[in-house]
Amino acid sequence: MRTIRLKSKEKLTAQALHRAGSLPREVNEAAAAIVEDVRARGDEAVREYCLRFDGSCPSSFRVPDELVQHALDVVDPSFLDALRHAHAQIREFHEREVEQSWFMTRPDGTVLGVKVTSVESAALYVPGGRAQYPSTVMMDSVPAKVAGVEHVIMVTPPQRDGTLSAYTLAAAAIAGVDEVYAVGGAQAIGAVAYGTQTIPAVQKIVGPGNAYVAAAKRYVSGDVGIDMVAGPSEVCVLADHTADPVVVAADLMAQAEHDPMAACYLVTFDATLVERVQDAIEALVSQSPREAITRASLDDHGVVVVAEDLRTAIDAVNAIAPEHLELHCADAFELLGSIRNAGAIFVGPWSSEPLGDYVAGPNHTLPTGGTAAFSNPLGVYDFVKRSSVISYSAAGLLSDGPSVQTLAQSEGLWSHALSVGMRRKLLQEGGMTFADAAAACKDARQTAWPNDLPDPPMISLPA
């Protein structure tokens, strides 16, 4: 990880962060060409691009409803329990975002007000590349359903062998997605933006994807609504002397394992913490099933900011404007008023970011690349700037932690589970920090994934 040192009151600059910025011109041009071809030729063009980029294409893009429901029968019951637990808490949170129509009458009889109406249709894009993301199905579909969207469809790419993940389909069944289409990439965005012979056009497109999906969403924006143009995932950990270096290391790795392009920031005004965190990363990363991805992210896009004081550190956090912000500090809640820019804020030592990814309730579709300075999380309403605030107690972590670890295991995201598992282990020891960091790192595979989770069979699409 690259280190930046800031003197008191020195500002962190955008140039120092070395962010990639907007999508490359060649990606934008390629995505636009695909979308226009799909707009002109419909299913024929979609089929050609699916075969070229995904290596497979079902006879019908629409996944039969019985296959979606069948996924519920082939996944492990513990996964379904965790999924239903997540669904209930995500829905409970988003129901509080619902805006009511309101009216006022002036003395002269004039009636003024607001009528709140949902869009009629929405498409959820769910990636299917490096990993499967049933959590994204939940996060994208629940606010749409709570808002009252009448027709919610999902598009997701099949694997090269023509299968879809049972985890993803089971999530769609529980979330109440109306239709599922086995198509991905920029061609999927073009299809749901303008419609084809068999894929309906919608009014709103949401969900993360690769660079070509992001470029396609940007291209169709204006003809249809989009949530945001999302970049690689990112986390920023603001830590002081009270932070446990092993837990901080696990949290950085939990984002790094997403993607080699994921950005991880450690901001601290305790210079002694940096080396201890780096030592813990070295002890843990070699045990990760996603070691190569995790190392690439940390080596190429990891940044450590060492500030002389808390005020300078907080200014650096606001300059980063991270997607996820963790406050590993004494009296963390007192810092909230100073945080201006963050997609979601995780307050205190027990508030693991993966809790927000899976079960806490606030949405995990968040602004990236510094856009949290002016953008919001995905939600029932999307017109005011706000940040999610997540602060778990120790008891809350123990209650929700097992579900997070099961869901993380289903997606193959070992460090997500480790981030929670290390906290559970720390609670068992009865302290706020590990007495022996080296001992805490031993048997980390068992700490992250304590239970076996049998892999369900993949769901075969019609030939």
C-alpha positions in Angstrom: 0.0 0.0 0.0 1.2 3.5 -0.9 1.8 5.9 2.0 0.9 9.6 2.0 2.0 11.7 5.0 0.2 14.9 5.9 1.3 17.6 8.2 -1.2 19.4 10.5 -3.9 21.2 8.4 -2.3 19.9 5.2 -5.0 19.0 2.7 -5.2 15.7 0.8 -5.4 16.5 -2.9 -7.2 14.6 -5.7 -3.9 14.3 -7.6 -2.3 12.5 -4.6 -5.1 9.9 -4.7 -4.3 8.9 -8.3 -7.9 7.9 -9.0 -8.6 6.5 -12.5 -11.4 9.0 -13.1 -14.0 8.6 -15.8 -14.4 5.6 -18.0 -11.9 5.3 -20.9 -13.0 6.6 -24.3 -12.7 3.2 -25.9 -15.0 1.6 -23.3 -17.6 4.3 -23.8 -17.5 4.0 -27.6 -17.7 0.2 -27.5 -20.6 0.2 -25.1 -22.5 2.8 -27.2 -22.0 0.8 -30.3 -23.4 -2.3 -28.7 -26.4 -0.5 -27.3 -27.2 1.1 -30.7 -26.9 -2.3 -32.4 -29.3 -3.8 -29.9 -31.7 -0.9 -30.3 -31.7 -1.5 -34.1 -31.7 -5.3 -34.3 -33.2 -6.4 -31.0 -32.9 -10.1 -29.9 -30.6 -11.0 -32.9 -28.0 -8.5 -31.8 -28.3 -9.5 -28.1 -27.8 -13.2 -29.0 -24.6 -12.4 -31.0 -23.1 -10.4 -28.2 -24.0 -13.0 -25.6 -22.3 -15.7 -27.6 -19.2 -13.5 -28.2 -18.7 -12.2 -24.7 -20.3 -14.8 -22.4 -19.7 -17.9 -24.5 -23.3 -19.1 -24.1 -26.9 -18.0 -24.9 -30.1 -19.8 -23.9 -32.8 -20.5 -26.4 -35.0 -18.1 -24.6 -33.7 -15.1 -22.6 -36.5 -15.3 -20.1 -35.7 -17.8 -17.3 -38.8 -20.0 -16.6 -40.5 -19.1 -13.4 -40.3 -22.8 -12.3 -36.5 -22.7 -12.5 -36.4 -19.6 -10.3 -38.6 -21.3 -7.7 -36.7 -24.6 -8.1 -33.6 -22.8 -6.8 -35.2 -22.6 -3.4 -35.2 -26.4 -3.2 -31.6 -26.9 -4.1 -29.8 -24.4 -1.9 -28.8 -25.1 1.7 -31.5 -24.3 4.3 -29.0 -22.2 6.3 -28.5 -20.0 3.2 -32.2 -19.5 2.9 -32.5 -18.6 6.6 -29.7 -16.0 6.2 -31.3 -14.7 3.0 -34.7 -14.3 4.7 -33.1 -12.6 7.7 -31.4 -10.2 5.4 -34.6 -9.5 3.3 -36.6 -8.7 6.5 -34.1 -6.2 7.8 -33.4 -4.6 4.4 -37.2 -4.1 3.9 -37.7 -2.8 7.4 -35.0 -0.1 6.8 -36.3 0.9 3.4 -39.9 1.1 4.6 -38.8 4.1 6.7 -37.7 5.9 3.5 -41.2 5.9 2.0 -42.4 9.5 1.3 -46.1 10.3 1.6 -48.0 12.6 -0.7 -48.8 15.9 1.1 -51.0 18.9 0.4 -51.5 22.3 1.9 -54.2 24.9 1.5 -53.6 28.6 1.6 -56.1 31.0 3.1 -57.2 31.9 -0.4 -58.2 28.3 -1.1 -55.1 27.4 -3.2 -54.1 23.8 -2.7 -50.4 23.0 -3.0 -48.6 19.8 -2.4 -46.7 16.8 -3.6 -48.0 13.5 -5.1 -45.6 10.7 -4.7 -45.8 8.1 -7.4 -43.4 5.2 -8.2 -42.1 4.4 -11.7 -44.0 1.6 -13.4 -41.1 -0.7 -14.2 -37.4 -1.2 -13.2 -34.6 -3.5 -14.2 -32.0 -4.8 -11.8 -28.5 -5.6 -13.2 -26.9 -8.4 -11.2 -23.2 -9.3 -12.1 -22.2 -12.9 -12.7 -18.5 -12.7 -13.4 -15.9 -13.2 -10.6 -18.5 -14.1 -8.0 -22.3 -14.5 -7.6 -24.1 -11.7 -5.7 -27.5 -12.7 -4.2 -27.0 -9.8 -1.8 -27.2 -7.4 -4.8 -30.5 -9.0 -5.8 -31.9 -8.0 -2.4 -30.4 -4.5 -2.3 -31.6 -3.6 -5.8 -35.1 -5.2 -5.6 -36.3 -4.4 -2.1 -36.4 -0.5 -2.4 -38.1 -0.9 -5.8 -40.8 -3.2 -4.3 -41.2 -1.0 -1.2 -41.6 2.0 -3.5 -44.4 0.2 -5.3 -42.8 -0.5 -8.7 -45.3 -2.7 -10.5 -42.9 -4.6 -12.8 -39.4 -5.5 -11.5 -37.2 -7.6 -13.8 -33.7 -8.9 -13.3 -30.9 -9.3 -15.9 -27.9 -11.4 -15.1 -25.3 -13.1 -17.4 -25.2 -16.9 -17.6 -21.9 -18.9 -17.2 -20.2 -20.3 -20.2 -21.8 -23.7 -19.6 -25.2 -22.1 -19.8 -26.0 -22.2 -16.1 -27.1 -19.6 -13.5 -26.3 -19.5 -9.8 -28.9 -21.1 -7.6 -28.0 -18.6 -5.0 -28.9 -15.7 -7.3 -32.1 -17.3 -8.4 -33.2 -18.1 -4.9 -32.6 -14.5 -3.9 -34.8 -13.4 -6.8 -37.5 -15.7 -5.6 -37.5 -14.5 -2.1 -37.3 -10.8 -3.1 -40.3 -11.2 -5.4 -38.6 -10.3 -8.7 -41.3 -10.6 -11.4 -39.1 -11.9 -14.3 -35.5 -13.0 -14.7 -33.6 -12.7 -18.0 -30.3 -14.6 -18.6 -28.4 -11.8 -20.4 -25.6 -9.5 -19.2 -23.1 -6.9 -20.4 -23.8 -3.7 -22.3 -26.2 -5.7 -24.5 -28.5 -6.3 -21.4 -28.5 -2.5 -20.7 -29.5 -1.8 -24.3 -32.2 -4.4 -24.2 -33.9 -3.1 -21.0 -33.5 0.5 -22.1 -35.1 0.2 -25.5 -36.8 -3.2 -25.5 -36.4 -6.1 -27.9 -38.8 -8.7 -29.3 -38.7 -10.7 -26.0 -37.1 -8.4 -23.4 -39.3 -5.5 -22.1 -38.1 -1.9 -21.9 -38.2 -0.3 -18.4 -38.2 3.2 -16.9 -35.4 2.7 -14.4 -32.1 0.7 -14.5 -30.2 0.0 -11.3 -27.3 -2.2 -10.1 -23.6 -2.5 -10.4 -21.6 -4.0 -13.3 -18.3 -3.9 -15.1 -16.9 -1.0 -17.0 -19.0 -1.8 -20.1 -22.2 -2.0 -18.1 -21.4 1.3 -16.4 -20.6 2.9 -19.8 -23.9 1.6 -21.3 -25.9 2.9 -18.3 -24.3 6.3 -18.8 -25.1 6.2 -22.5 -28.8 5.4 -22.1 -29.3 7.8 -19.2 -31.8 10.4 -20.2 -33.8 7.9 -22.3 -34.3 5.9 -19.1 -33.5 6.6 -15.5 -30.4 5.1 -13.9 -29.2 5.0 -10.3 -25.5 6.0 -10.8 -22.4 5.2 -12.8 -20.6 3.0 -10.3 -16.9 2.3 -10.3 -14.8 -0.3 -8.4 -15.7 -0.8 -4.7 -13.8 1.1 -2.1 -13.5 1.4 1.7 -11.8 3.9 3.9 -10.9 3.0 7.5 -10.3 6.0 9.9 -8.5 4.4 12.9 -6.8 5.7 16.0 -4.8 4.0 18.8 -7.9 2.0 20.0 -8.3 0.1 16.7 -7.2 -3.5 16.5 -4.8 -3.9 13.6 -6.0 -7.5 12.8 -9.6 -6.3 12.5 -8.5 -3.3 10.4 -6.5 -5.6 8.1 -9.5 -7.9 7.7 -11.7 -4.9 6.8 -9.4 -3.6 4.2 -9.1 -7.1 2.7 -12.9 -7.4 2.6 -13.0 -4.7 0.0 -9.8 -5.7 -1.8 -11.1 -9.2 -2.5 -13.9 -7.8 -4.7 -11.8 -6.7 -7.6 -8.2 -6.0 -8.5 -9.3 -2.4 -9.1 -11.0 -2.0 -5.7 -9.5 0.9 -3.6 -8.7 0.6 0.1 -7.7 3.5 2.2 -6.4 3.5 5.8 -6.4 7.0 7.4 -4.8 7.3 10.8 -3.0 9.7 13.1 -1.3 6.9 15.0 1.8 6.2 13.0 2.5 3.0 14.9 -0.7 1.4 13.7 0.3 1.2 10.0 3.1 -1.4 10.4 0.9 -3.5 12.6 -1.9 -3.5 10.1 0.5 -4.4 7.3 1.9 -7.3 9.3 -1.6 -8.6 9.9 -2.4 -8.3 6.2 0.6 -10.4 5.4 -0.4 -13.0 8.0 -3.9 -13.2 6.6 -3.8 -12.7 2.9 -1.9 -15.9 2.1 -4.8 -17.8 3.7 -7.4 -16.2 1.4 -8.9 -18.2 -1.4 -8.9 -14.9 -3.3 -5.3 -14.0 -2.5 -4.3 -12.9 -6.0 -7.2 -10.5 -6.3 -6.8 -9.2 -2.8 -3.0 -8.6 -3.2 -3.5 -6.9 -6.6 -6.0 -4.4 -5.1 -3.9 -3.6 -2.0 -0.7 -3.3 -3.9 -2.0 -1.3 -6.8 -4.8 0.7 -5.3 -4.2 0.7 -1.5 -3.4 4.0 0.1 -2.3 4.7 3.7 -2.7 8.3 4.9 -0.8 9.2 8.0 -1.9 12.5 9.5 -0.4 14.5 12.3 -3.8 15.0 14.1 -7.4 14.0 14.0 -8.7 17.1 12.3 -6.2 16.6 9.4 -7.3 12.9 9.2 -11.0 13.8 9.0 -10.3 16.4 6.3 -8.5 13.6 4.4 -11.5 11.3 4.7 -13.8 14.0 3.3 -11.4 14.5 0.4 -11.5 10.8 -0.3 -15.4 10.8 -0.1 -15.4 7.0 0.2 -18.1 4.5 -0.8 -17.8 2.9 2.7 -16.3 4.6 5.7 -15.4 2.8 9.0 -14.8 4.8 12.1 -12.4 2.7 14.3 -12.0 5.5 16.9 -12.7 6.3 20.5 -16.1 8.1 20.8 -16.7 7.3 17.1 -20.3 8.7 17.2 -18.9 12.1 18.1 -17.1 12.2 14.8 -20.3 11.9 12.7 -20.9 15.7 12.6 -17.5 16.2 11.0 -18.0 13.6 8.2 -19.4 15.3 5.2 -18.7 12.9 2.4 -19.4 9.1 2.6 -21.8 6.7 1.0 -22.3 4.6 4.2 -20.7 5.2 7.6 -19.9 2.3 10.0 -19.6 3.6 13.5 -17.6 1.8 16.2 -15.5 -1.3 16.5 -18.3 -3.8 16.0 -19.7 -2.3 12.8 -18.1 -4.5 10.2 -18.7 -3.2 6.6 -19.9 -6.6 5.5 -22.8 -6.3 7.9 -23.9 -3.4 5.7 -23.3 -5.5 2.6 -25.7 -8.2 3.7 -28.1 -7.8 6.6 -28.0 -4.4 8.4 -30.7 -2.8 6.3 -29.3 0.3 4.6 -28.5 -0.2 0.9 -25.1 -1.4 -0.3 -25.5 0.2 -3.7 -23.5 3.3 -3.0 -21.6 6.1 -4.8 -18.0 5.4 -5.6 -14.9 7.2 -6.9 -15.5 10.3 -4.7 -19.1 10.8 -5.9 -20.3 10.5 -2.3 -19.5 14.2 -2.2 -22.8 14.8 -4.1 -24.6 11.4 -4.4 -26.7 9.1 -2.3 -27.1 5.4 -1.6 -29.8 3.7 -3.6 -33.1 4.0 -1.8 -36.8 4.4 -2.1 -36.2 8.1 -2.5 -33.1 9.5 -4.3 -33.5 13.2 -4.2 -31.7 14.4 -1.1 -28.1 13.9 0.0 -27.8 11.5 2.9 -25.5 8.9 4.4 -26.4 5.6 5.9 -25.3 5.2 9.5 -24.7 1.7 10.9 -23.5 1.2 14.5 -23.7 -2.3 15.8 -23.4 -3.3 19.5 -21.6 -6.4 20.5 -24.9 -8.2 20.9 -26.0 -7.2 17.5 -22.8 -8.5 15.9 -23.3 -11.9 17.6 -26.9 -12.0 16.4 -26.3 -11.0 12.7 -22.7 -12.3 12.3 -23.5 -15.9 11.6 -25.8 -15.0 8.8 -23.2 -12.7 7.3 -20.6 -15.4 7.4 -23.0 -17.9 5.7 -23.9 -15.4 2.9 -20.2 -14.5 2.4 -19.3 -18.2 2.2 -22.0 -18.7 -0.5 -20.4 -15.9 -2.5 -16.9 -17.2 -1.9 -15.9 -13.9 -0.2 -13.6 -15.2 2.5 -12.4 -11.9 3.9 -16.0 -10.7 4.3 -16.6 -13.6 6.6 -13.3 -13.1 8.3 -14.1 -9.5 9.1 -17.1 -10.7 11.1 -15.4 -13.8 12.4 -12.5 -11.9 13.9 -14.9 -9.7 15.8 -16.7 -12.7 17.2 -13.3 -14.2 18.2 -12.4 -10.9 19.8 -15.6 -10.9 21.8 -14.9 -14.5 23.0 -11.6 -13.3 24.4 -13.4 -10.5 26.2 -11.3 -7.6 25.0 -11.4 -4.6 22.6 -8.1 -5.6 21.0 -6.3 -8.9 20.6 -3.6 -9.5 23.2 -1.6 -11.5 20.7 -2.1 -10.5 17.0 -0.1 -13.4 15.7 -2.1 -15.9 17.6 -5.3 -14.2 16.4 -4.3 -14.7 12.8 -3.8 -18.5 13.2 -6.5 -20.8 11.9 -8.1 -17.8 10.1 -9.8 -20.1 7.6 -11.8 -21.7 10.4 -12.5 -18.3 11.9 -14.0 -17.0 8.7 -15.9 -20.1 7.6 -16.6 -22.2 10.7 -19.4 -24.3 9.1 -19.6 -26.4 5.9 -21.9 -25.0 3.3 -22.6 -27.6 0.5 -22.6 -26.1 -3.0 -25.9 -26.5 -4.7 -26.1 -27.7 -8.3 -26.1 -25.0 -10.9 -29.5 -24.4 -12.6 -29.4 -25.5 -16.3 -31.2 -23.3 -18.7 -33.2 -24.7 -21.6 -30.9 -25.7 -24.4 
